[in-house]
Amino acid sequence: MPQAGGEYSEGVVGNPRTANPLLATTDADLDLAYLTHRGLFRTDEQGNLVTDLAQNWSLSDDRKTYLITLQTGLRWSDGQPLTATDVVFTFQSTTQPGLASPLAASFRDVAVVAAEDGLTASFTLKEPYVPFLSALTVGLIPQHVWQNVPLDRWSEAEANLKPIGSGPWQFSSLTHDGQGNVRSYVLETNPNWIGQMPYFKQFTLRFYPDTTSALEALRQSTIEGLGELTRRDKASLNPRRFVVYDVTLPQYTAVFYNQNASPVLKNTLIRQGLSYAINRPALIQAALSGQAQPATGPFTFGEVKDRTAPQAITYDPTKTVQLFEQAGFSRSGQNVPFNKDGIPLEITLTTVDYEEQLRVAEEVKRQWEAVGVVVSLELVAASDLQANTITPRNYQALLMSEVVGLDPDPYPFWHSSQATAPGLNLAQFKNHEADQLLVGARQNADPNSRLDAYVRFQNILQEESPATFLYSSSYSYAQSYATKGFSRTVLGQPAERLWDAGNWYERTSRNRSPE
């Protein structure tokens, strides 16, 4: 039987900036936020939505007002009561312009958030929004800590990395390196947690600049767990010492085209031609040793993917050449680049400086060059990617993975309102009809009508080709065999692996049954 005691260390690649769930964007941020904060709802091991801090909920007949009641006796880690007022403060804060929260899009259509009494909060939406409860998995924040901090100073506040939360873990200490980067972050059990207390008395996150150093720390037993492993990473681990979990994760990897940064990418024919030039099975085999599934659109699983896949753009290099020629480009032979008015068809492909991403980028480059495109690779350090590349949209073509969540709602990633940071529309795609379909699908409770809207949306996406979809893959997570209790089979995003960290254990005791 599991026994309380011991310490656990988890490895994370990156440098965290915040544990505030309303500001968290990177994996490092989200890992901190998921350990120290809890929301009204969460997903269970199979990906089903269940209550967390909420006790129960109801929905009005017009499907616009949600009434949510908290569990009794909830307290923050500093001992202060957690009430419906904190719920209201959390979700009102997400949409404050001065905060620029990445969650703003999820709550922009909430007309009113109100505390009905100490334990009950109501959310009144402008229009019905089918996935709304899934949005309420975000961690709550305490009003008494944040209300007196100016919104433009939240990222600098002490509570940013020394949070008061409502989860089973609370902040204990942190250490920095010589450059001011957080290198370790120690949590201890929160005595005010209302659920079962964690088995481990101490939970440490150790941060590394790259996967290579994190993987070596795992082999040296400096850490007991590490996620986001590639096929080669997994193969390098001793199977007698580590167990590797391959967990379903709704994500896709694609090349997103920034039409504002490259005149050639403004041409739909060129973007279509680039998509037809990609042999996805060959790319997956060459760069990923076959450990992924071809992706032809933003829907990664379920009936939506099944309905849209047959109409998707597939490998056809002859079609690519025809499209390039229709766009006014020509070449003097098969082994020379296309050009127009003496200017070659040239693209800079940007990606994060990870081994696996580099292999994928090199294969994309090889396949594009095979049809007459001049391709330059630009590698960006993981620590600089968000601030220097994604936020300013500083790229021509960006090779990137997006985790889209368990509900197939493409709005945050493709609606025109999300084209600028902190929005996640990396292709800066803008199409009025597509916007209408995405908004309508969010409001439609009929699954068949919603599915039809998504099929029509993907048809528009294929016609416009703002991105080239490449593949989907599972999330590989390794732990020492000494650690027990991991049971997740589905993750909405990688940080959700930590929701059940309180159930992990190392020490055991014999369960002695009476004779």
C-alpha positions in Angstrom: 0.0 0.0 0.0 1.2 3.6 -0.7 2.9 5.2 2.3 3.4 9.0 2.8 7.0 10.3 2.8 9.9 10.9 0.6 10.8 13.5 -2.0 10.3 13.7 -5.8 12.0 15.7 -8.5 10.6 16.5 -12.0 12.7 17.8 -14.9 11.4 20.6 -17.1 13.1 22.1 -20.1 12.8 25.9 -20.0 12.9 28.8 -17.6 9.6 29.7 -15.8 8.5 33.3 -15.5 5.3 32.9 -13.5 3.1 30.4 -11.6 0.1 32.6 -12.1 -2.4 30.6 -14.2 -3.7 33.7 -15.9 -0.2 34.6 -17.2 1.3 31.2 -17.8 2.2 30.4 -21.5 5.3 28.1 -21.6 5.5 24.5 -20.4 7.6 25.7 -17.5 5.0 28.2 -16.4 2.1 25.8 -16.8 3.8 23.1 -14.8 4.2 25.5 -11.9 0.6 26.8 -12.2 -0.9 23.3 -12.3 1.0 22.2 -9.2 0.1 25.2 -7.1 -3.4 26.2 -8.3 -6.6 24.3 -8.9 -9.7 25.2 -10.9 -13.4 24.6 -10.7 -13.1 21.6 -13.0 -10.4 19.3 -14.3 -10.1 16.2 -16.4 -9.7 12.7 -15.0 -7.3 10.0 -16.2 -9.4 9.2 -19.3 -9.8 12.9 -20.3 -13.4 13.2 -19.0 -14.4 16.6 -17.5 -15.1 16.3 -13.7 -15.5 18.8 -10.8 -12.5 19.9 -8.9 -13.0 22.8 -6.5 -16.6 23.0 -7.7 -19.2 20.9 -5.9 -21.9 21.0 -8.6 -23.2 23.1 -11.4 -26.3 23.8 -13.4 -27.2 25.4 -16.8 -30.2 27.7 -17.6 -32.7 26.7 -20.2 -31.3 29.2 -22.7 -27.9 27.7 -22.2 -26.3 31.1 -21.4 -26.1 31.1 -17.5 -24.0 28.6 -15.5 -24.5 28.4 -11.8 -21.5 26.8 -10.0 -21.2 26.0 -6.3 -17.9 25.6 -4.6 -17.1 22.8 -2.1 -17.4 23.9 1.5 -14.3 24.6 3.6 -12.0 25.6 0.8 -8.9 27.7 1.9 -5.9 29.2 0.2 -2.5 28.0 1.1 -2.1 31.0 3.5 -5.2 29.9 5.3 -7.6 32.6 4.0 -11.1 31.3 2.9 -11.6 30.7 -0.8 -15.0 32.0 -1.8 -17.1 32.8 -4.9 -15.6 36.3 -4.7 -12.2 34.8 -5.7 -13.9 33.0 -8.6 -15.4 36.3 -9.8 -12.0 38.1 -9.4 -10.2 35.4 -11.3 -12.4 35.4 -14.4 -12.9 39.1 -14.5 -9.2 39.6 -14.5 -8.6 37.4 -17.5 -10.3 39.9 -19.8 -8.7 43.1 -18.4 -6.8 44.8 -21.3 -4.0 45.8 -19.1 -3.2 42.2 -18.2 -2.9 40.7 -21.8 -3.8 37.3 -20.5 -3.5 34.4 -23.0 -6.8 33.2 -21.6 -8.7 36.4 -22.6 -10.1 34.9 -25.7 -11.7 32.1 -23.7 -13.7 34.5 -21.6 -14.3 37.5 -23.9 -17.9 36.4 -24.4 -18.8 36.2 -20.7 -21.2 39.1 -20.2 -21.4 38.9 -16.4 -19.6 37.0 -13.6 -21.2 37.4 -10.2 -21.1 36.0 -6.7 -24.6 34.8 -5.8 -23.4 34.0 -2.2 -20.2 32.9 -0.5 -20.1 29.6 -2.3 -22.0 30.2 -5.6 -20.8 32.0 -8.7 -22.8 32.6 -11.9 -21.4 33.0 -15.4 -23.8 34.6 -17.9 -22.6 34.3 -21.5 -23.5 36.6 -24.4 -24.3 33.5 -26.5 -24.3 29.8 -25.7 -20.8 28.3 -25.7 -20.6 24.5 -25.7 -17.1 24.0 -24.4 -17.4 26.6 -21.6 -16.9 24.2 -18.7 -13.6 23.1 -20.2 -12.4 26.6 -19.9 -13.1 26.6 -16.2 -10.2 24.2 -15.6 -7.9 27.2 -15.3 -6.5 27.7 -11.7 -8.2 30.2 -9.5 -6.2 33.1 -8.0 -6.8 34.8 -4.6 -8.3 38.3 -4.7 -6.7 39.3 -1.4 -3.3 38.8 -2.9 -3.7 40.3 -6.4 -6.4 43.0 -6.1 -3.9 45.7 -5.0 -1.3 44.9 -7.7 -1.6 47.1 -10.8 -2.3 44.9 -13.8 0.9 46.1 -15.6 2.9 45.0 -12.6 1.5 41.5 -12.2 4.5 39.9 -14.0 6.9 41.6 -11.5 4.9 40.8 -8.4 6.5 38.6 -5.7 3.4 36.3 -5.8 4.3 35.6 -9.4 6.8 32.9 -8.4 5.9 32.7 -4.7 2.2 32.1 -5.2 -0.7 31.6 -2.8 -2.7 28.8 -4.4 -5.4 26.3 -3.7 -3.7 23.0 -4.8 -2.2 20.2 -2.8 1.2 21.8 -3.0 2.4 25.2 -1.8 5.6 27.2 -2.5 8.6 26.5 -0.3 11.7 27.9 -1.9 13.5 28.5 -5.2 17.0 28.9 -6.5 18.5 30.9 -9.4 21.6 30.5 -11.4 24.2 33.3 -12.1 22.1 34.7 -14.9 18.9 35.0 -12.8 17.2 32.0 -14.3 15.1 29.8 -12.0 16.9 26.4 -11.7 15.0 24.7 -9.0 11.6 25.2 -7.4 10.6 23.4 -4.2 7.0 22.7 -3.1 5.7 21.2 0.1 2.3 19.8 0.9 -0.4 22.4 1.5 -2.0 21.8 4.9 -5.1 23.6 3.8 -5.7 21.3 0.8 -9.2 19.9 1.1 -8.5 16.6 -0.7 -6.3 13.6 0.0 -2.8 14.8 1.0 0.0 14.0 -1.4 2.2 11.0 -0.5 5.4 12.9 -1.3 6.2 15.5 1.3 8.3 17.5 -1.1 8.0 18.0 -4.9 10.8 19.7 -6.7 10.8 21.0 -10.3 14.3 21.3 -11.8 14.7 23.4 -14.9 17.2 22.8 -17.7 18.2 24.8 -20.8 17.8 21.9 -23.2 16.6 18.3 -23.5 20.1 16.9 -23.5 21.0 18.2 -20.1 17.5 17.2 -18.7 17.9 13.7 -20.1 21.3 13.3 -18.5 19.9 14.5 -15.2 17.3 11.7 -15.5 19.9 9.1 -16.2 21.9 10.3 -13.2 18.9 10.1 -11.0 19.0 13.9 -10.3 15.3 13.8 -11.3 12.7 11.0 -11.4 10.5 12.2 -14.2 10.8 13.9 -17.6 8.3 14.5 -20.4 8.3 15.5 -24.1 10.7 12.7 -25.0 11.6 11.8 -28.6 12.0 8.3 -30.0 15.7 8.6 -29.6 15.4 9.9 -26.0 13.2 6.9 -25.1 15.6 4.4 -26.7 18.5 5.9 -24.7 16.9 5.0 -21.4 17.5 1.8 -19.6 14.2 -0.1 -19.5 15.2 -1.7 -16.2 15.3 1.7 -14.6 12.6 3.7 -16.3 9.0 3.2 -17.5 7.9 5.3 -20.5 4.2 6.3 -20.8 2.9 7.2 -24.3 -0.1 9.3 -23.6 -2.7 10.6 -26.0 -2.2 14.4 -26.5 -4.4 16.4 -28.9 -1.6 18.2 -30.7 -0.4 18.8 -34.3 2.8 20.0 -35.8 2.6 22.4 -38.8 4.4 25.0 -40.7 2.6 28.4 -40.2 3.0 31.0 -42.9 3.4 34.7 -42.0 2.1 36.5 -45.0 3.1 39.9 -43.5 6.8 38.9 -43.4 7.2 37.5 -46.9 5.7 38.8 -50.1 5.9 35.4 -51.8 3.8 33.9 -49.0 0.9 36.3 -49.7 0.2 34.2 -52.8 -2.3 31.5 -52.1 -1.0 29.4 -55.0 2.5 29.3 -53.4 1.1 28.3 -50.0 -1.0 25.5 -51.6 2.1 24.4 -53.6 4.2 24.1 -50.5 1.5 21.9 -48.9 1.3 19.6 -51.9 5.1 19.3 -51.8 5.2 17.5 -48.4 5.2 13.7 -48.3 4.1 13.2 -44.7 4.7 9.5 -44.4 8.2 9.9 -45.7 8.8 12.8 -43.4 7.6 10.9 -40.4 9.8 7.9 -41.3 12.9 10.0 -42.0 12.7 12.4 -39.1 10.6 10.5 -36.5 11.3 6.9 -37.3 7.7 6.4 -38.0 6.5 7.4 -34.5 3.7 9.8 -35.5 0.6 10.0 -37.6 0.1 12.2 -40.7 -1.9 15.4 -39.9 -3.9 17.1 -42.7 -5.8 19.7 -40.6 -6.3 21.1 -37.1 -8.4 18.2 -35.9 -6.3 15.5 -34.4 -8.8 12.8 -33.4 -12.4 11.7 -33.4 -15.2 12.1 -35.9 -14.1 15.6 -37.0 -10.8 14.2 -38.2 -12.4 11.2 -39.9 -14.9 13.5 -41.8 -12.3 16.0 -43.0 -9.3 13.8 -43.8 -10.4 12.4 -47.2 -10.7 16.0 -48.6 -7.3 17.0 -47.3 -4.3 18.2 -49.4 -1.9 15.2 -49.9 1.5 14.7 -51.5 1.5 15.7 -55.2 4.7 17.4 -56.4 3.4 17.6 -59.9 0.5 19.8 -58.6 3.1 21.9 -56.7 5.0 22.7 -59.9 1.7 23.6 -61.7 0.7 25.9 -58.9 4.1 27.6 -58.8 3.9 28.2 -62.6 0.4 29.6 -62.2 1.8 32.0 -59.7 4.2 33.3 -62.4 7.3 31.5 -61.3 9.5 29.4 -63.7 12.8 27.5 -63.8 15.2 26.4 -66.5 15.5 22.8 -65.2 14.4 20.4 -62.5 17.5 20.9 -60.4 17.4 24.7 -60.2 15.1 26.9 -58.1 11.9 28.6 -59.3 12.3 32.3 -59.8 10.2 35.3 -60.9 11.8 38.3 -62.5 15.2 36.9 -61.5 14.3 36.6 -57.8 14.3 33.0 -56.5 11.4 31.4 -54.7 13.0 31.6 -51.2 11.6 31.0 -47.7 13.2 31.1 -44.2 11.9 28.3 -42.0 12.1 29.0 -38.3 11.9 26.4 -35.5 13.0 25.8 -31.9 16.5 24.5 -31.4 15.5 20.9 -30.4 17.0 17.9 -32.0 13.7 16.4 -33.1 12.4 19.7 -34.5 15.6 20.2 -36.3 15.3 16.8 -38.0 11.8 17.6 -39.1 12.8 21.1 -40.4 15.7 19.5 -42.4 13.3 17.0 -44.0 10.8 19.8 -44.8 13.7 21.8 -46.3 14.8 18.7 -48.4 11.3 18.1 -49.7 10.7 21.8 -50.6 14.1 22.1 -52.3 13.2 19.0 -54.4 10.4 21.1 -56.0 12.6 24.1 -56.6 12.3 26.2 -53.4 15.3 27.8 -51.8 15.0 27.2 -48.0 17.1 28.7 -45.2 16.8 27.3 -41.6 16.7 29.6 -38.6 17.0 28.0 -35.1 15.7 29.8 -32.0 16.6 28.9 -28.4 13.7 27.6 -26.4 14.2 30.3 -23.9 13.8 33.0 -26.6 11.1 31.5 -28.7 8.1 33.1 -27.0 9.4 36.6 -26.5 11.5 37.0 -29.6 9.7 35.0 -32.2 6.1 34.1 -31.4 4.9 37.3 -29.6 6.2 39.7 -32.3 5.4 37.2 -35.1 9.0 37.4 -36.2 9.2 34.6 -38.8 8.3 33.8 -42.4 7.4 30.2 -41.9 7.3 28.7 -38.4 7.6 25.0 -37.7 5.7 24.7 -34.4 3.5 22.3 -32.5 0.1 23.4 -31.0 -1.7 21.6 -28.3 -5.4 22.1 -29.0 -7.2 20.6 -26.0 -9.7 17.8 -25.7 -12.6 19.8 -27.1 -12.2 20.2 -30.9 -12.6 24.0 -30.8 -10.2 25.7 -33.3 -11.3 29.2 -32.3 -8.2 30.1 -30.2 -5.9 29.0 -33.0 -7.7 30.2 -36.2 -10.1 33.0 -35.4 -9.0 36.4 -36.8 -9.3 38.0 -33.3 -6.4 35.8 -32.2 -4.0 36.9 -35.0 -1.8 39.0 -32.6 -0.2 38.1 -29.3 -1.3 36.8 -26.9 -3.6 35.1 -29.4 -2.5 31.7 -30.8 -3.3 32.3 -34.5 0.3 31.8 -35.6 -0.6 32.1 -39.3 -2.5 35.3 -38.6 -5.3 33.8 -40.7 -8.2 36.1 -41.4 -11.3 34.9 -43.2 -14.8 36.3 -42.4 -16.7 33.1 -43.3 -14.3 31.0 -41.3 -14.8 33.3 -38.3 -18.6 32.9 -38.6 -18.3 29.1 -38.7 -16.0 29.0 -35.6 -18.3 31.3 -33.6 -21.4 29.4 -34.7 -19.9 26.0 -33.8 -19.0 27.2 -30.3 -22.7 28.1 -29.8 -24.3 25.0 -31.3 -25.1 22.2 -28.9 -26.2 19.9 -31.7 -23.1 17.7 -32.3 -24.0 17.0 -36.0 -24.5 20.7 -36.8 -21.2 21.5 -35.0 -19.4 18.8 -37.0 -20.8 20.2 -40.3 -19.5 23.7 -39.4 -16.0 22.3 -38.7 -16.0 20.4 -42.0 -16.8 23.6 -43.8 -14.2 25.5 -41.8 -11.5 23.0 -42.8 -12.4 23.2 -46.4 -11.8 27.0 -46.2 -8.5 26.3 -44.4 -7.4 24.0 -47.2 -8.4 26.4 -49.9 -6.5 29.3 -48.2 -3.6 27.1 -47.0 -2.3 29.4 -44.2 -0.3 26.5 -42.9 1.0 23.1 -43.9 -0.1 20.4 -41.4 2.5 17.7 -40.9 1.8 15.2 -38.2 0.4 14.4 -34.8 2.2 12.4 -32.1 1.6 11.2 -28.6 3.2 12.6 -25.4 6.0 10.4 -24.1 6.8 10.7 -20.4 9.4 8.8 -18.5 9.6 8.1 -14.7 11.8 6.1 -12.5 10.5 2.6 -11.8 10.7 3.5 -8.1 7.8 6.0 -8.6 4.3 4.6 -8.7 0.9 6.0 -9.3 1.0 7.6 -12.7 -2.3 6.6 -14.5 -3.1 9.2 -17.1 -4.0 7.9 -20.6 -5.1 11.2 -22.1 -3.8 14.8 -21.6 -5.4 18.0 -22.7 -2.0 19.5 -22.5 1.3 18.3 -21.0 1.0 20.1 -17.7 -2.1 18.0 -16.9 0.2 15.1 -16.1 0.8 16.9 -12.8 -2.9 17.1 -11.8 -2.6 13.7 -10.1 0.9 14.1 -8.8 -0.5 13.9 -5.3 -1.3 10.3 -6.0 2.3 9.4 -6.9 4.4 7.6 -4.3 7.6 5.7 -3.7 7.3 4.3 -0.2 5.0 1.4 0.5 3.9 -0.6 3.5 2.5 -4.1 3.6 -1.3 -4.4 3.9 -1.7 -7.0 6.6 -5.1 -8.6 6.5 -6.4 -10.2 9.7 -6.2 -13.9 9.8 
